[in-house]
Amino acid sequence: MFWFAQLMLALKDIHSARIMHRDIKSANVFIGDGNKPHVGDFGVSKISDPNEEKKGSTIGTIFYMAPEVIDAKPY
């Protein structure tokens, strides 16, 4: 539960900085010193444009994609 809470706080911080990770999966979570999880691999991340309502690109790992992304619907 500690790891889950820490990861949710990390995602909250990432999103508050207007960054979309776009490839959240267990392989991109690393356990560091003090048994703390870290989110990594921002290679396909994107800074959100406040003037753009929804995103529409299909990028990331197919097994972890949301159904609307696979169906090429905006998210």
C-alpha positions, 0 to 999 in steps of 0.5 A: 500500500505504501508503494501505491500511495507513493506512486499516486502522489508521484503521478499527481505531481507529474500531472500538476506540472502538465506532464503526461507520462503516456507509458505507465506500467510496472516496468517503468517503476523502480524501487530506490533507496529506502524502499521508495518507488520512482516513476521512470522512462519519460521517453514518450511523455508530453507536456500538455498544452492548456489550449488543447482539450484532448490528446489523440496520439497512440503511443506507449505499450499496447498491453497497457493502453486504455481502450480509447487509445487503441480505438484511436479516440481522443483522451 
